[in-house]
């Protein structure tokens, strides 16, 4: 007779306290990738902390492979298993992973997040720690696994070209309207759960990781930005992620890649907006930022500025929208270029 699998399990490994860094990893049906993920994270940590893996609703042996890895390597960490899954999907799993590591953290410890289908670069922890000297939340760069990307249909790269151009113009416009000293070039336009780094003061202030099944990373970063925490979009904190076409979250990278193959007019990155909305949002962000550093700004003025920014609606653009909006966005960037040292924003 088969012994029933417990609904919830927890295993602890290695050093019990004082971690200066913790790397948190949600995992669901990642038996084939979890060991490579843990190997890469341990290499980047170099013994400076621990790892927390939150296995959530897996039907494969992700938990068992992760447990064998901890036992074989002697790495410090915590391994969780919610067999039935927790409500809130990946956002809830990230939140549970952070909570599971709290008791082991040193004062002012750094929390980092990645994904089980990703491998961090060897200097990833160092790059995050370096960026946190001038910022409060580091949003790293997620790169497609080069071998897997090479096997994808060429239509993906072709369709991605205009999205890349539009993203570059979006960043240029934001930089012209709302230059941010703690987010210098090279910067990017993403806040990926596969590469975030922060301290618990920020985490607690924004209410923790949102327990939602998708978009928890972008929502978390947006809340931090609204609260005046300094965001850095780092090109140095790098992660390589899988290019599979069937993913574990409803709105993740796998879904986006699949849509670019199968749909006539696929949705593009959720951070992209029309030219007019991009300009309007950048101006609202600049206004809020100015109030946040103004000692005479009232609480009412700050609340009004935050509300204006959060109330600005977002409409998910499609590939056809980018083709239509690209000339207008390019013209807006050109019009904002400094003329004799003056901005026209």
C-alpha positions as CSV (number, residue, x, y, z in Angstrom):
1,X,0.0,0.0,0.0
2,X,1.4,3.4,-1.0
3,X,1.9,5.9,1.9
4,X,-0.1,9.1,1.3
5,X,2.1,12.1,0.5
6,X,1.9,14.7,3.3
7,X,-0.1,17.9,2.4
8,X,2.7,20.1,3.7
9,X,6.4,19.3,4.4
10,X,9.3,21.4,5.7
11,X,13.0,20.4,5.9
12,X,15.8,22.5,7.2
13,X,19.5,22.1,6.3
14,X,22.8,23.5,7.4
15,X,23.6,26.7,9.4
16,X,20.6,27.8,11.5
17,X,20.9,31.6,11.6
18,X,22.8,34.7,10.6
19,X,22.4,34.5,6.8
20,X,23.5,37.8,5.2
21,X,21.8,36.7,2.0
22,X,18.9,34.4,1.2
23,X,17.9,33.3,-2.3
24,X,14.2,32.3,-2.5
25,X,12.9,30.0,-5.3
26,X,9.3,29.0,-6.0
27,X,9.1,25.7,-7.9
28,X,6.2,23.7,-9.5
29,X,6.9,20.6,-11.5
30,X,10.5,21.5,-12.0
31,X,12.2,18.2,-11.4
32,X,14.2,18.4,-14.6
33,X,15.6,21.9,-13.8
34,X,15.7,22.4,-10.0
35,X,19.2,20.9,-9.6
36,X,20.8,23.2,-12.2
37,X,19.0,26.1,-10.6
38,X,20.3,25.3,-7.1
39,X,23.8,24.6,-8.4
40,X,24.0,28.0,-10.0
41,X,22.5,29.8,-7.0
42,X,24.9,28.1,-4.6
43,X,27.9,29.0,-6.8
44,X,26.8,32.6,-6.8
45,X,26.3,32.6,-3.0
46,X,29.7,31.1,-2.2
47,X,28.6,30.2,1.3
48,X,27.4,33.7,2.2
49,X,23.8,32.6,3.1
50,X,21.2,30.1,2.3
51,X,18.5,29.1,-0.1
52,X,14.8,28.6,0.4
53,X,12.8,26.5,-2.1
54,X,9.0,26.6,-1.9
55,X,7.6,23.7,-3.9
56,X,4.0,24.5,-4.7
57,X,1.4,22.0,-6.1
58,X,3.9,19.8,-7.9
59,X,3.0,16.4,-9.3
60,X,6.6,15.4,-10.0
61,X,9.6,14.8,-7.7
62,X,10.8,18.4,-7.5
63,X,10.8,18.2,-3.7
64,X,12.7,14.9,-3.6
65,X,15.4,16.1,-6.0
66,X,15.8,19.3,-4.1
67,X,16.1,17.4,-0.8
68,X,18.7,15.1,-2.2
69,X,20.6,18.1,-3.5
70,X,20.7,19.8,-0.1
71,X,21.7,16.5,1.6
72,X,24.5,15.9,-0.9
73,X,26.0,19.4,-1.0
74,X,25.6,20.4,2.7
75,X,24.2,23.8,1.6
76,X,22.2,25.8,4.1
77,X,18.6,26.1,3.4
78,X,14.9,25.5,3.9
79,X,12.8,23.3,1.7
80,X,9.0,23.5,1.7
81,X,6.4,21.4,0.0
82,X,2.7,22.4,-0.3
83,X,1.4,19.3,-2.1
84,X,-2.1,20.7,-2.8
85,X,-0.8,24.1,-3.8
86,X,-1.4,27.4,-2.1
87,X,-4.0,29.9,-3.2
88,X,-2.3,32.7,-5.1
89,X,0.0,30.7,-7.3
90,X,3.6,31.9,-7.8
91,X,3.1,35.1,-5.8
92,X,1.9,33.1,-2.8
93,X,4.9,30.7,-3.2
94,X,7.4,33.6,-3.3
95,X,5.8,35.1,-0.2
96,X,5.9,31.8,1.6
97,X,9.6,31.3,0.7
98,X,10.5,34.7,2.1
99,X,8.6,34.1,5.3
100,X,10.3,30.7,5.7
101,X,13.7,32.3,5.6
102,X,13.0,35.1,8.1
103,X,14.2,33.3,11.2
104,X,17.6,32.7,9.7
105,X,18.3,36.2,8.4
106,X,21.0,38.4,9.9
107,X,20.1,42.1,10.6
108,X,19.8,44.0,7.3
109,X,20.1,40.8,5.3
110,X,19.4,40.9,1.6
111,X,16.6,38.8,0.1
112,X,16.9,37.7,-3.5
113,X,14.4,35.9,-5.7
114,X,14.8,33.7,-8.8
115,X,12.9,31.0,-10.6
116,X,13.4,27.2,-10.7
117,X,13.6,27.2,-14.5
118,X,16.4,29.8,-14.4
119,X,20.1,29.7,-13.6
120,X,21.8,32.8,-12.1
121,X,25.1,34.0,-13.4
122,X,28.2,33.3,-11.2
123,X,28.5,37.0,-10.3
124,X,24.7,37.5,-9.7
125,X,24.8,37.8,-5.9
126,X,27.8,40.2,-6.1
127,X,26.1,42.3,-8.8
128,X,23.0,42.6,-6.6
129,X,24.9,43.5,-3.5
130,X,26.8,46.1,-5.4
131,X,23.7,47.7,-6.9
132,X,22.0,47.8,-3.4
133,X,24.7,50.3,-2.3
134,X,22.8,53.0,-4.4
135,X,19.3,51.4,-4.6
136,X,16.7,49.7,-2.5
137,X,15.2,47.2,-5.1
138,X,17.4,45.7,-7.8
139,X,15.6,44.3,-10.8
140,X,17.9,42.1,-12.8
141,X,18.2,41.2,-16.4
142,X,16.6,37.9,-17.6
143,X,18.3,36.5,-20.7
144,X,16.9,33.6,-22.7
145,X,18.9,30.3,-22.5
146,X,20.9,30.6,-25.8
147,X,20.7,27.0,-26.7
148,X,17.0,26.8,-26.2
149,X,16.4,30.1,-27.9
150,X,18.3,28.9,-31.0
151,X,15.8,26.0,-31.3
152,X,12.7,28.3,-31.4
153,X,10.9,29.2,-34.6
154,X,12.4,32.3,-36.3
155,X,9.1,34.1,-36.2
156,X,9.7,34.8,-32.5
157,X,12.9,36.8,-33.2
158,X,11.2,38.6,-36.1
159,X,8.2,39.6,-34.1
160,X,10.4,40.5,-31.1
161,X,12.5,43.0,-33.1
162,X,9.8,45.7,-33.1
163,X,9.1,45.1,-29.4
164,X,12.8,45.6,-28.7
165,X,12.8,48.8,-30.6
166,X,9.7,50.0,-28.9
167,X,11.1,49.1,-25.5
168,X,14.3,51.1,-26.2
169,X,12.3,54.1,-27.2
170,X,10.2,53.8,-24.1
171,X,13.3,53.8,-21.9
172,X,14.7,56.7,-23.8
173,X,11.6,58.8,-23.3
174,X,11.4,58.0,-19.6
175,X,15.0,58.9,-19.1
176,X,14.5,62.3,-20.8
177,X,11.4,63.2,-18.9
178,X,12.2,61.6,-15.6
179,X,15.9,61.0,-15.1
180,X,16.6,58.8,-12.1
181,X,20.1,59.1,-10.6
182,X,19.9,55.7,-8.9
183,X,18.8,54.0,-12.2
184,X,21.5,55.0,-14.7
185,X,22.2,53.5,-18.1
186,X,22.4,50.8,-19.1
187,X,18.9,50.2,-17.7
188,X,15.9,48.2,-18.9
189,X,12.1,48.0,-18.6
190,X,11.5,44.8,-16.5
191,X,10.9,43.8,-12.9
192,X,11.3,40.0,-13.1
193,X,10.7,37.7,-10.2
194,X,13.6,35.7,-11.7
195,X,15.9,38.4,-10.4
196,X,14.9,40.7,-7.6
197,X,17.0,41.8,-4.6
198,X,15.9,43.9,-1.6
199,X,16.0,44.2,2.2
200,X,13.1,43.4,4.6
201,X,12.5,47.1,5.4
202,X,11.2,47.6,1.8
203,X,9.4,44.2,1.8
204,X,7.5,45.0,4.9
205,X,6.7,48.6,3.9
206,X,5.0,47.5,0.6
207,X,3.1,44.7,2.3
208,X,5.2,41.8,1.1
209,X,5.0,39.9,-2.2
210,X,1.5,40.0,-3.6
211,X,-0.1,36.5,-3.4
212,X,-1.4,36.5,-7.0
213,X,-0.9,33.9,-9.7
214,X,0.8,36.3,-12.2
215,X,2.4,39.8,-12.3
216,X,3.4,39.6,-8.6
217,X,6.9,40.8,-9.5
218,X,5.8,43.9,-11.4
219,X,3.1,44.7,-8.8
220,X,5.7,44.4,-6.0
221,X,8.1,46.8,-7.8
222,X,5.4,49.3,-8.6
223,X,4.3,49.5,-5.0
224,X,7.9,50.1,-3.9
225,X,8.3,52.8,-6.5
226,X,5.1,54.5,-5.4
227,X,6.4,54.4,-1.8
228,X,9.6,56.2,-2.8
229,X,12.0,53.3,-2.6
230,X,14.9,53.5,-5.2
231,X,14.6,51.0,-8.0
232,X,17.6,50.0,-10.1
233,X,17.1,48.1,-13.3
234,X,20.5,46.4,-13.5
235,X,22.2,45.0,-16.6
236,X,24.8,43.3,-14.4
237,X,22.6,41.1,-12.2
238,X,21.9,38.5,-14.9
239,X,19.8,35.3,-15.1
240,X,19.4,32.8,-17.9
241,X,15.9,31.4,-18.2
242,X,14.3,28.6,-20.1
243,X,12.6,29.2,-23.5
244,X,10.0,26.4,-23.1
245,X,6.6,27.0,-24.7
246,X,4.6,25.4,-21.9
247,X,5.2,27.2,-18.6
248,X,3.9,27.0,-15.0
249,X,2.3,30.4,-14.7
250,X,-0.6,31.7,-16.8
251,X,1.1,34.9,-17.9
252,X,4.8,34.0,-17.9
253,X,7.5,33.9,-20.5
254,X,6.4,30.5,-21.9
255,X,2.9,31.9,-22.6
256,X,4.4,34.9,-24.3
257,X,6.7,32.9,-26.5
258,X,3.9,30.5,-27.5
259,X,1.6,33.4,-28.4
260,X,4.2,34.9,-30.7
261,X,4.1,31.6,-32.7
262,X,0.4,30.8,-32.7
263,X,-1.4,34.1,-32.6
264,X,-1.9,36.5,-35.5
265,X,-1.7,39.6,-33.2
266,X,-0.1,38.6,-29.9
267,X,0.0,40.7,-26.8
268,X,3.3,42.4,-26.0
269,X,5.1,43.1,-22.7
270,X,2.7,44.5,-20.1
271,X,5.1,47.4,-19.4
272,X,4.6,48.9,-22.8
273,X,2.0,51.6,-23.4
274,X,0.9,53.9,-26.2
275,X,3.2,56.9,-26.9
276,X,0.8,59.3,-25.2
277,X,0.3,57.1,-22.1
278,X,4.1,56.6,-21.9
279,X,4.7,60.3,-21.9
280,X,1.9,61.1,-19.4
281,X,3.0,58.4,-17.0
282,X,6.6,59.6,-17.1
283,X,5.5,63.1,-16.3
284,X,3.4,61.9,-13.4
285,X,6.3,59.8,-12.1
286,X,8.6,62.8,-12.2
287,X,6.1,64.9,-10.3
288,X,5.7,62.3,-7.6
289,X,9.5,62.0,-7.4
290,X,9.9,65.7,-7.0
291,X,7.4,65.7,-4.1
292,X,9.1,62.8,-2.4
293,X,12.3,64.7,-2.1
294,X,10.7,68.0,-1.2
295,X,10.8,68.6,2.6
296,X,7.9,71.0,2.3
297,X,5.6,68.7,0.4
298,X,2.4,67.9,2.3
299,X,1.0,64.4,2.9
300,X,-2.0,65.4,0.9
301,X,0.0,66.4,-2.1
302,X,1.9,63.2,-2.0
303,X,-1.3,61.1,-1.7
304,X,-2.8,63.0,-4.6
305,X,0.3,62.4,-6.8
306,X,0.3,58.7,-5.9
307,X,-3.4,58.4,-6.7
308,X,-3.0,60.1,-10.0
309,X,-0.3,57.7,-11.0
310,X,-2.1,54.5,-9.8
311,X,-5.4,55.6,-11.4
312,X,-3.8,55.9,-14.8
313,X,-5.3,53.0,-16.7
314,X,-3.2,50.4,-18.5
315,X,-4.3,48.7,-21.7
316,X,-2.4,45.6,-22.8
317,X,-0.9,46.4,-26.2
318,X,-0.7,44.0,-29.1
319,X,1.9,43.7,-31.9
320,X,-0.3,45.7,-34.2
321,X,-0.4,48.6,-31.7
322,X,3.3,48.8,-31.6
323,X,3.5,49.1,-35.4
324,X,1.0,52.0,-35.2
325,X,2.5,53.7,-32.2
326,X,6.2,53.4,-33.0
327,X,6.4,56.5,-35.2
328,X,4.6,58.6,-32.6
329,X,6.9,57.3,-29.8
330,X,10.0,58.0,-31.9
331,X,8.8,61.5,-32.6
332,X,8.1,62.1,-29.0
333,X,11.6,61.0,-28.0
334,X,13.1,63.2,-30.8
335,X,11.1,66.2,-29.6
336,X,12.4,65.7,-26.0
337,X,16.1,65.5,-27.0
338,X,17.9,68.3,-25.2
339,X,18.2,71.5,-27.3
340,X,21.0,73.8,-26.0
341,X,20.9,72.1,-22.7
342,X,17.1,72.5,-22.1
343,X,14.4,69.9,-21.9
344,X,11.0,70.5,-23.5
345,X,9.2,68.1,-21.2
